[in-house]
Amino acid sequence: MKPIWYFVGLILSIMGIVIFLTGIYLLFYPPQIKTILSETHPNIWWGLIMIATGLILYYKNRHKLV
């Protein structure tokens, strides 16, 4: 059996990719209604942070067996 952190890393990476791609889309097609800090593009930053964290968890736990 794989530890739970293996699957958490996998899901976190997939969610980060989706959020990052959404941020890239919004970079080229900005919405009509803007929020206060929308010019900082938080989708891109949080997507990259989630991808990095998910990959770290995935690679640290991929060969461990419980």
DRENTORKOL-3810 file (N, C-alpha, C; in nm, 4 decimals):
REM DRENTORKOL-3810
@n.u->0.0830; n.v->-0.1181; n.w->0.0000; ca.u->0.0000; ca.v->0.0000; ca.w->0.0000; c.u->0.0876; c.v->0.1247; c.w->0.0000
@n.u->0.0427; n.v->0.2235; n.w->-0.0688; ca.u->0.1122; ca.v->0.3525; ca.w->-0.0720; c.u->0.0619; c.v->0.4391; c.w->0.0437
@n.u->0.1489; n.v->0.5263; n.w->0.0962; ca.u->0.1018; ca.v->0.6174; ca.w->0.2006; c.u->0.0074; c.v->0.7234; c.w->0.1430
@n.u->-0.0693; n.v->0.7846; n.w->0.2309; ca.u->-0.1685; ca.v->0.8819; ca.w->0.1876; c.u->-0.1028; c.v->1.0033; c.w->0.1235
@n.u->0.0204; n.v->1.0381; n.w->0.1639; ca.u->0.0870; ca.v->1.1568; ca.w->0.1111; c.u->0.1242; c.v->1.1412; c.w->-0.0353
@n.u->0.1371; n.v->1.0192; n.w->-0.0814; ca.u->0.1585; ca.v->0.9926; ca.w->-0.2236; c.u->0.0381; c.v->1.0420; c.w->-0.3045
@n.u->-0.0809; n.v->1.0056; n.w->-0.2597; ca.u->-0.2025; ca.v->1.0445; ca.w->-0.3299; c.u->-0.2350; c.v->1.1927; c.w->-0.3103
@n.u->-0.2030; n.v->1.2468; n.w->-0.1936; ca.u->-0.2220; ca.v->1.3902; ca.w->-0.1710; c.u->-0.1343; c.v->1.4693; c.w->-0.2681
@n.u->-0.0096; n.v->1.4279; n.w->-0.2851; ca.u->0.0796; ca.v->1.4944; ca.w->-0.3794; c.u->0.0294; c.v->1.4852; c.w->-0.5219
@n.u->-0.0240; n.v->1.3710; n.w->-0.5585; ca.u->-0.0764; ca.v->1.3523; ca.w->-0.6939; c.u->-0.1972; c.v->1.4431; c.w->-0.7201
@n.u->-0.2915; n.v->1.4457; n.w->-0.6271; ca.u->-0.4103; ca.v->1.5292; ca.w->-0.6420; c.u->-0.3741; c.v->1.6771; c.w->-0.6385
@n.u->-0.2821; n.v->1.7143; n.w->-0.5494; ca.u->-0.2399; ca.v->1.8539; ca.w->-0.5393; c.u->-0.1733; c.v->1.9004; c.w->-0.6684
@n.u->-0.0946; n.v->1.8144; n.w->-0.7295; ca.u->-0.0308; ca.v->1.8492; ca.w->-0.8564; c.u->-0.1335; c.v->1.8680; c.w->-0.9680
@n.u->-0.2311; n.v->1.7801; n.w->-0.9740; ca.u->-0.3337; ca.v->1.7896; ca.w->-1.0774; c.u->-0.4169; c.v->1.9161; c.w->-1.0587
@n.u->-0.4554; n.v->1.9461; n.w->-0.9341; ca.u->-0.5318; ca.v->2.0679; ca.w->-0.9082; c.u->-0.4485; c.v->2.1922; c.w->-0.9384
@n.u->-0.3191; n.v->2.1874; n.w->-0.9087; ca.u->-0.2309; ca.v->2.2997; ca.w->-0.9387; c.u->-0.2194; c.v->2.3244; c.w->-1.0880
@n.u->-0.2153; n.v->2.2181; n.w->-1.1659; ca.u->-0.2087; ca.v->2.2320; ca.w->-1.3114; c.u->-0.3353; c.v->2.2978; c.w->-1.3641
@n.u->-0.4506; n.v->2.2566; n.w->-1.3124; ca.u->-0.5775; ca.v->2.3160; ca.w->-1.3565; c.u->-0.5835; c.v->2.4644; c.w->-1.3205
@n.u->-0.5435; n.v->2.4997; n.w->-1.1983; ca.u->-0.5464; ca.v->2.6396; ca.w->-1.1555; c.u->-0.4452; c.v->2.7219; c.w->-1.2350
@n.u->-0.3277; n.v->2.6670; n.w->-1.2600; ca.u->-0.2264; ca.v->2.7372; ca.w->-1.3389; c.u->-0.2744; c.v->2.7635; c.w->-1.4814
@n.u->-0.3353; n.v->2.6640; n.w->-1.5435; ca.u->-0.3862; ca.v->2.6822; ca.w->-1.6796; c.u->-0.5006; c.v->2.7831; c.w->-1.6837
@n.u->-0.5826; n.v->2.7866; n.w->-1.5783; ca.u->-0.6867; ca.v->2.8879; ca.w->-1.5689; c.u->-0.6254; c.v->3.0273; c.w->-1.5604
@n.u->-0.5178; n.v->3.0407; n.w->-1.4830; ca.u->-0.4495; ca.v->3.1693; ca.w->-1.4730; c.u->-0.3888; c.v->3.2135; c.w->-1.6048
@n.u->-0.3327; n.v->3.1198; n.w->-1.6796; ca.u->-0.2780; ca.v->3.1533; ca.w->-1.8114; c.u->-0.3900; c.v->3.1984; c.w->-1.9061
@n.u->-0.5030; n.v->3.1293; n.w->-1.9002; ca.u->-0.6172; ca.v->3.1686; ca.w->-1.9834; c.u->-0.6639; c.v->3.3092; c.w->-1.9478
@n.u->-0.6751; n.v->3.3386; n.w->-1.8165; ca.u->-0.7203; ca.v->3.4704; ca.w->-1.7730; c.u->-0.6174; c.v->3.5792; c.w->-1.8011
@n.u->-0.4936; n.v->3.5411; n.w->-1.8199; ca.u->-0.3908; ca.v->3.6384; ca.w->-1.8555; c.u->-0.4145; c.v->3.6929; c.w->-1.9963
@n.u->-0.4564; n.v->3.6055; n.w->-2.0868; ca.u->-0.4797; ca.v->3.6463; ca.w->-2.2248; c.u->-0.6215; c.v->3.6952; c.w->-2.2517
@n.u->-0.7186; n.v->3.6469; n.w->-2.1729; ca.u->-0.8582; ca.v->3.6877; ca.w->-2.1863; c.u->-0.9093; c.v->3.7359; c.w->-2.0509
@n.u->-0.8762; n.v->3.8583; n.w->-2.0124; ca.u->-0.9155; ca.v->3.9068; ca.w->-1.8792; c.u->-1.0672; c.v->3.9215; c.w->-1.8668
@n.u->-1.1203; n.v->3.8954; n.w->-1.7468; ca.u->-1.2654; ca.v->3.9091; ca.w->-1.7275; c.u->-1.3075; c.v->4.0560; c.w->-1.7269
@n.u->-1.4355; n.v->4.0795; n.w->-1.7486; ca.u->-1.4879; ca.v->4.2156; ca.w->-1.7512; c.u->-1.4872; c.v->4.2780; c.w->-1.6121
@n.u->-1.5192; n.v->4.1990; n.w->-1.5113; ca.u->-1.5218; ca.v->4.2465; ca.w->-1.3729; c.u->-1.3896; c.v->4.2070; c.w->-1.3078
@n.u->-1.3164; n.v->4.3057; n.w->-1.2570; ca.u->-1.1869; ca.v->4.2787; ca.w->-1.1964; c.u->-1.1950; c.v->4.2923; c.w->-1.0445
@n.u->-1.1184; n.v->4.2111; n.w->-0.9746; ca.u->-1.1084; ca.v->4.2232; ca.w->-0.8303; c.u->-0.9936; c.v->4.3175; c.w->-0.7956
@n.u->-0.9728; n.v->4.3409; n.w->-0.6679; ca.u->-0.8745; ca.v->4.4403; ca.w->-0.6249; c.u->-0.7322; c.v->4.4013; c.w->-0.6667
@n.u->-0.6934; n.v->4.2776; n.w->-0.6440; ca.u->-0.5569; ca.v->4.2355; ca.w->-0.6738; c.u->-0.5474; c.v->4.1434; c.w->-0.7965
@n.u->-0.6375; n.v->4.1603; n.w->-0.8901; ca.u->-0.6355; ca.v->4.0714; ca.w->-1.0063; c.u->-0.5143; c.v->4.0935; c.w->-1.0950
@n.u->-0.4523; n.v->4.2110; n.w->-1.0869; ca.u->-0.3345; ca.v->4.2368; ca.w->-1.1709; c.u->-0.2114; c.v->4.1604; c.w->-1.1234
@n.u->-0.2163; n.v->4.1007; n.w->-1.0045; ca.u->-0.1034; ca.v->4.0200; ca.w->-0.9566; c.u->-0.1114; c.v->3.8750; c.w->-1.0047
@n.u->-0.2217; n.v->3.8358; n.w->-1.0665; ca.u->-0.2437; ca.v->3.7020; ca.w->-1.1231; c.u->-0.2213; c.v->3.5917; c.w->-1.0199
@n.u->-0.3043; n.v->3.5869; n.w->-0.9155; ca.u->-0.2851; ca.v->3.4866; ca.w->-0.8097; c.u->-0.3056; c.v->3.3433; c.w->-0.8576
@n.u->-0.3840; n.v->3.3222; n.w->-0.9627; ca.u->-0.4030; ca.v->3.1861; ca.w->-1.0139; c.u->-0.2713; c.v->3.1265; c.w->-1.0618
@n.u->-0.1901; n.v->3.2064; n.w->-1.1251; ca.u->-0.0619; ca.v->3.1572; ca.w->-1.1755; c.u->0.0304; c.v->3.1231; c.w->-1.0589
@n.u->0.0390; n.v->3.2146; n.w->-0.9597; ca.u->0.1290; ca.v->3.1909; ca.w->-0.8464; c.u->0.0854; c.v->3.0704; c.w->-0.7633
@n.u->-0.0433; n.v->3.0630; n.w->-0.7283; ca.u->-0.0893; ca.v->2.9511; ca.w->-0.6467; c.u->-0.0853; c.v->2.8204; c.w->-0.7248
@n.u->-0.1089; n.v->2.8256; n.w->-0.8530; ca.u->-0.0960; ca.v->2.7036; ca.w->-0.9326; c.u->0.0457; c.v->2.6503; c.w->-0.9303
@n.u->0.1448; n.v->2.7381; n.w->-0.9444; ca.u->0.2844; ca.v->2.6945; ca.w->-0.9395; c.u->0.3234; c.v->2.6431; c.w->-0.8015
@n.u->0.2744; n.v->2.7092; n.w->-0.6964; ca.u->0.3040; ca.v->2.6633; ca.w->-0.5603; c.u->0.2426; c.v->2.5260; c.w->-0.5354
@n.u->0.1197; n.v->2.5062; n.w->-0.5808; ca.u->0.0545; ca.v->2.3764; ca.w->-0.5620; c.u->0.1227; c.v->2.2671; c.w->-0.6427
@n.u->0.1666; n.v->2.2979; n.w->-0.7636; ca.u->0.2374; ca.v->2.1985; ca.w->-0.8447; c.u->0.3684; c.v->2.1588; c.w->-0.7771
@n.u->0.4439; n.v->2.2579; n.w->-0.7297; ca.u->0.5723; ca.v->2.2293; ca.w->-0.6656; c.u->0.5535; c.v->2.1470; c.w->-0.5383
@n.u->0.4566; n.v->2.1843; n.w->-0.4555; ca.u->0.4313; ca.v->2.1110; ca.w->-0.3317; c.u->0.3840; c.v->1.9692; c.w->-0.3613
@n.u->0.2950; n.v->1.9563; n.w->-0.4576; ca.u->0.2454; ca.v->1.8237; ca.w->-0.4938; c.u->0.3545; c.v->1.7333; c.w->-0.5487
@n.u->0.4441; n.v->1.7880; n.w->-0.6296; ca.u->0.5528; ca.v->1.7071; ca.w->-0.6842; c.u->0.6523; c.v->1.6659; c.w->-0.5755
@n.u->0.6760; n.v->1.7548; n.w->-0.4797; ca.u->0.7650; ca.v->1.7198; ca.w->-0.3681; c.u->0.7048; c.v->1.6051; c.w->-0.2884
@n.u->0.5767; n.v->1.6144; n.w->-0.2556; ca.u->0.5110; ca.v->1.5069; ca.w->-0.1808; c.u->0.5083; c.v->1.3771; c.w->-0.2613
@n.u->0.4828; n.v->1.3887; n.w->-0.3885; ca.u->0.4768; ca.v->1.2702; ca.w->-0.4752; c.u->0.6114; c.v->1.1990; c.w->-0.4820
@n.u->0.7182; n.v->1.2744; n.w->-0.5078; ca.u->0.8496; ca.v->1.2117; ca.w->-0.5243; c.u->0.9086; c.v->1.1614; c.w->-0.3939
@n.u->0.8761; n.v->1.2253; n.w->-0.2814; ca.u->0.9285; ca.v->1.1775; ca.w->-0.1539; c.u->0.8612; c.v->1.0489; c.w->-0.1092
@n.u->0.7399; n.v->1.0220; n.w->-0.1554; ca.u->0.6632; ca.v->0.9081; ca.w->-0.1079; c.u->0.6345; c.v->0.8033; c.w->-0.2140
@n.u->0.6954; n.v->0.8113; n.w->-0.3293; ca.u->0.6573; ca.v->0.7167; ca.w->-0.4357; c.u->0.7143; c.v->0.5767; c.w->-0.4158
@n.u->0.8238; n.v->0.5613; n.w->-0.3427; ca.u->0.8822; ca.v->0.4280; ca.w->-0.3250; c.u->0.8604; c.v->0.3723; c.w->-0.1843
@n.u->0.7906; n.v->0.4458; n.w->-0.0989; ca.u->0.7650; ca.v->0.3974; ca.w->0.0365; c.u->0.6480; c.v->0.3017; c.w->0.0367
@n.u->0.6597; n.v->0.2000; n.w->0.1154; ca.u->0.5511; ca.v->0.1044; ca.w->0.1336; c.u->0.5122; c.v->0.1013; c.w->0.2811
@n.u->0.3829; n.v->0.0946; n.w->0.3056; ca.u->0.3353; ca.v->0.0917; ca.w->0.4445; c.u->0.3087; c.v->-0.0511; c.w->0.4835
END
